[in-house]
Amino acid sequence: MKAQDHTIIYGSLLLGIGLFVRYLIGKRKFQRRGVAGLQQFPSYGYGVVIRFMETLILFIGNLCLLGGLLLLALAGFNHHFKF
């Protein structure tokens, strides 16, 4: 396999992981919504911890998305200019 093939595989994998993480976090937020549309937690402390952890995981997922897009762009650029 060429280095470009590895770049495409890793870029696609990172892109898929990032999208999956964003989906899971969004689904969890949606399922916590009550009738009024607000997120409901059993206690204040639980809510703070969960929201902090979800924000951290979402940040990592966004970094995966960005890295995947950059790797795929790099592979496309290299293919177009035959480096």
DRENDO-1510 file (C-alpha; in Angstrom, 1 decimal, always signed):
<recs>
REC; n; res; u; v; w
REC; 1; MET; +0.0; +0.0; +0.0 .
REC; 2; LYS; +1.1; +3.5; -0.7 .
REC; 3; ALA; +1.3; +6.2; +1.9 .
REC; 4; GLN; -1.6; +7.9; +0.2 .
REC; 5; ASP; -3.8; +4.8; +0.8 .
REC; 6; HIS; -2.9; +4.9; +4.5 .
REC; 7; THR; -3.8; +8.6; +4.6 .
REC; 8; ILE; -7.2; +8.0; +3.1 .
REC; 9; ILE; -7.9; +5.1; +5.5 .
REC; 10; TYR; -6.8; +7.0; +8.6 .
REC; 11; GLY; -8.7; +10.1; +7.5 .
REC; 12; SER; -11.9; +8.2; +6.9 .
REC; 13; LEU; -11.5; +6.4; +10.2 .
REC; 14; LEU; -11.0; +9.7; +12.1 .
REC; 15; LEU; -13.9; +11.3; +10.3 .
REC; 16; GLY; -16.2; +8.3; +11.1 .
REC; 17; ILE; -15.1; +8.4; +14.8 .
REC; 18; GLY; -15.8; +12.1; +15.0 .
REC; 19; LEU; -19.2; +11.8; +13.5 .
REC; 20; PHE; -20.1; +8.9; +15.7 .
REC; 21; VAL; -19.1; +10.8; +18.9 .
REC; 22; ARG; -21.1; +13.8; +17.8 .
REC; 23; TYR; -24.1; +11.5; +17.2 .
REC; 24; LEU; -23.9; +9.8; +20.6 .
REC; 25; ILE; -23.5; +13.1; +22.5 .
REC; 26; GLY; -26.4; +14.6; +20.6 .
REC; 27; LYS; -28.6; +11.6; +21.2 .
REC; 28; ARG; -27.9; +11.6; +25.0 .
REC; 29; LYS; -28.7; +15.3; +25.2 .
REC; 30; PHE; -32.0; +14.7; +23.2 .
REC; 31; GLN; -33.0; +11.9; +25.5 .
REC; 32; ARG; -32.6; +14.0; +28.6 .
REC; 33; ARG; -35.0; +16.6; +27.4 .
REC; 34; GLY; -38.3; +17.0; +29.3 .
REC; 35; VAL; -41.7; +18.3; +28.2 .
REC; 36; ALA; -40.5; +21.9; +28.4 .
REC; 37; GLY; -37.4; +21.2; +26.3 .
REC; 38; LEU; -34.9; +21.6; +29.1 .
REC; 39; GLN; -32.3; +19.0; +30.1 .
REC; 40; GLN; -33.1; +17.2; +33.3 .
REC; 41; PHE; -30.6; +15.8; +35.8 .
REC; 42; PRO; -31.2; +13.9; +39.1 .
REC; 43; SER; -28.9; +16.4; +41.0 .
REC; 44; TYR; -26.9; +19.6; +40.4 .
REC; 45; GLY; -23.5; +17.8; +40.8 .
REC; 46; TYR; -24.5; +15.0; +38.4 .
REC; 47; GLY; -25.5; +17.6; +35.8 .
REC; 48; VAL; -22.2; +19.5; +36.2 .
REC; 49; VAL; -20.1; +16.4; +35.9 .
REC; 50; ILE; -22.0; +15.0; +32.9 .
REC; 51; ARG; -22.0; +18.3; +31.0 .
REC; 52; PHE; -18.3; +18.7; +31.6 .
REC; 53; MET; -17.5; +15.2; +30.4 .
REC; 54; GLU; -19.7; +15.5; +27.4 .
REC; 55; THR; -18.1; +18.8; +26.5 .
REC; 56; LEU; -14.6; +17.2; +26.8 .
REC; 57; ILE; -15.6; +14.2; +24.7 .
REC; 58; LEU; -17.3; +16.4; +22.1 .
REC; 59; PHE; -14.1; +18.5; +21.8 .
REC; 60; ILE; -12.1; +15.4; +21.2 .
REC; 61; GLY; -14.7; +14.2; +18.6 .
REC; 62; ASN; -14.4; +17.6; +16.9 .
REC; 63; LEU; -10.6; +17.3; +16.8 .
REC; 64; CYS; -11.0; +13.8; +15.2 .
REC; 65; LEU; -13.3; +15.4; +12.6 .
REC; 66; LEU; -10.9; +18.1; +11.8 .
REC; 67; GLY; -7.9; +15.7; +11.6 .
REC; 68; GLY; -9.9; +13.4; +9.3 .
REC; 69; LEU; -10.9; +16.2; +7.0 .
REC; 70; LEU; -7.3; +17.5; +6.9 .
REC; 71; LEU; -5.9; +14.0; +6.1 .
REC; 72; LEU; -8.5; +13.5; +3.3 .
REC; 73; ALA; -7.7; +17.0; +1.9 .
REC; 74; LEU; -4.0; +16.1; +2.1 .
REC; 75; ALA; -4.6; +12.9; +0.2 .
REC; 76; GLY; -6.7; +14.7; -2.4 .
REC; 77; PHE; -4.0; +17.4; -2.8 .
REC; 78; ASN; -1.3; +14.8; -3.2 .
REC; 79; HIS; -3.3; +12.8; -5.7 .
REC; 80; HIS; -4.1; +15.9; -7.7 .
REC; 81; PHE; -0.5; +17.2; -7.9 .
REC; 82; LYS; +1.2; +13.7; -8.0 .
REC; 83; PHE; +3.7; +14.3; -5.2 .
</recs>
